[in-house]
Amino acid sequence: MARTITFACPSCGAAVEGPLAPSATCAACRATTALPEADHLGRTGGSDVCPVCGSTDLYQQRDFNRRVGIALAAVGLLTGPFTHWISTVAFIALDAVLYLLVPVVAVCYACEAQQRGVEKARLPGKFDIAIHDVYRFGKRFPPRRETAVAGPRARLLVSEGKVSPP
C-alpha cells in the first residue's frame, strides 16, 4: 500500500489528501504545506513523527467511518423488535466484520493528521487519553504549532473564541 497523508490545511482548514511527499498543496486555497519529515518516513516505513506538525505523539486506530458503524447498529436495533432481534445480531456482526477488515492508520494527537500505508510492525501505540488531554488543555504543543489546526487544542481555542476558525 502506498504511503498517503490526510490533514487539515493550515491556511483554510480544508482537508488535504495525497501521497506522502516533501510538500502538499491544498485543493481549496492552493496553499502549499511543507512536510519535512516525509522523506524520513518514506525511507523507514514508520510513523514515529507527524510530517505536518512535527509531533512525536501518535496513535493507531482503524480507518473505519464511525457514522457507518453507528448507523449499522441503529438499523439493527430499530428493526430488532420486528425480527425477534435476529437483525440486531446480524447488523452488529456486519459492523464487527467491516471494522476488522479495514486497515489501521497512524493519527497525530496534536493535529489529527492521518498516515495511511504504515508498516504493521512500525505502527504507534494505542490511543492514550492522558496524552490527548495534555494537548487538549494546552500543556504540550507540537514543534510546528502553526500547522496543527485540526487538533483538540485548536478546536478548544476556536470554541472559546480565542482564535478565529480556519
N, C-alpha and C positions, 0 to 999 in steps of 0.2 A: 504494500500500500504506500502510495506517495505521501510525503510529509506535507500537511497543509496547516493553515492557521486561520482562525476567525477571531476578530477583536473589534472593539468599538473605536471608530475614528476619533483621534484626539481633537480634531478640528470641528467636526459637526455631529459626532455621536452615532453616525450610521454604521451599519455592520460592514466590515471589510473582510472579505474571504479570498483566499488564494494560496498558492504554493508558498512554502517556507523559503523565502529569498531575503537578500540583504535589505530590501525595501518593499513596501506595499503601497498601492495607490487606491484611495477611496473613489468608488464609482460615483458617489453623490456630489462631492465637493472638489474632487481631483487633487486633494492634498496627499503628499507622499509622507509616509511614516518610515523612518529608519528602523531596521531590526538588526542591530549589531551582532547579536548572539546567534543569528540564523545559520551562518556558516559552521560554527562550532556544533550546533545541534544537528545539522545535516550530516556532518562527518561522524559524530559519535553515535547517532541514533537515539540519544537520550532525551530527557526532558528535565534537566537539572536546573534550568533557568528560564524565565519568561523572556522571549525575544522582544516583547513590546515594552515592558516597564523595567526589566532587569531584576525582578524579584526572584529569589531562590525558594520561595514558599509556593509549592504547587501541590495539587492533589489529583487523584484519579476518580473518574465517575463514568458510568455508562452513557453513551451518546444516544440516550433514549428521550423522546419527547414526553415530558411529564403529562401534558394535556391529553395525549393519546392514552396513556396508562390510566388516568383518572376517568376518561370517557369510557373506556372499556369496562372498568369496574362499575361505573354508574349504570351503564346499559344492562350489565349483568344483574345488578341489584334491583333495577326498576322492572325488569322482566321476570325476576325470580318468583314472585308470588303466582304468576300465571303458568309457570313451567315446573312447579314443585322444586324450585331452587336449582334445577339442573343447569339452567342458563347462567346462573351466578357462578357456579363451579366452572363451567366451560369458558366464560369470559375471563375469569381470574386466571385460569390455566393458560389461556391465549396470551394474556398480558405477561405472565411469567415467562413463557417461551420466547415472546418477542424481546423481552428485556435481556434474556440470556444470549440471544443471537446477535444483538448489536455490539459493536466494538467499544473499547474503552478509550477515553480521551484524557489528556492531562489539562487541568484547569488551573489558572493562576488565582491565588487568593486576592491579590491586590487589584488586578484589572479585569479578571474573569476571561482573559484570552484563552482560547481552546486550541490545543495542539493535537492534530489527528495523525495517525500513522506512526506513533511512537512504538518502538520495540517493546514487547511484553515484559521482558526482563528489566527494562530501563524505565518503567513507569514509576511515578512518585507514589507515596503512601496514600492511604485512605483519607477522607475528609476529617479534619480535626476542628471542632467548634472553637477551641481555645485560640488557635491561630487566626481563624476567621474573625473572632471578636477583637483581637489585637489590631487588625486592620480596620474593622468597623468603628472602633472607638478612638481611632487616631493615635494609637500608641506606637505604631510602626508604619513606615512608608517605604515604597519601593525606591530604588536608586533614581529612576526617571519618573517622578511622581506626576509630571505634567502629561504623561501619556496614559496614565491609569485613570481613565474617565468613566469606566463602567463598573468599578469595584464597589464593595459595600460602603466604604468611606465616602466615595464620590456621591453615591445616592443619598446618603445621610446628609451631606452638606447641601445638596440641592433641596431636599425636603425641608431642611431648617431655614432655607432662604439665604444661606451664607455665600453660595456661589450660584451663578445662573446655569440653567441646564445647557448641555452642549448642543 
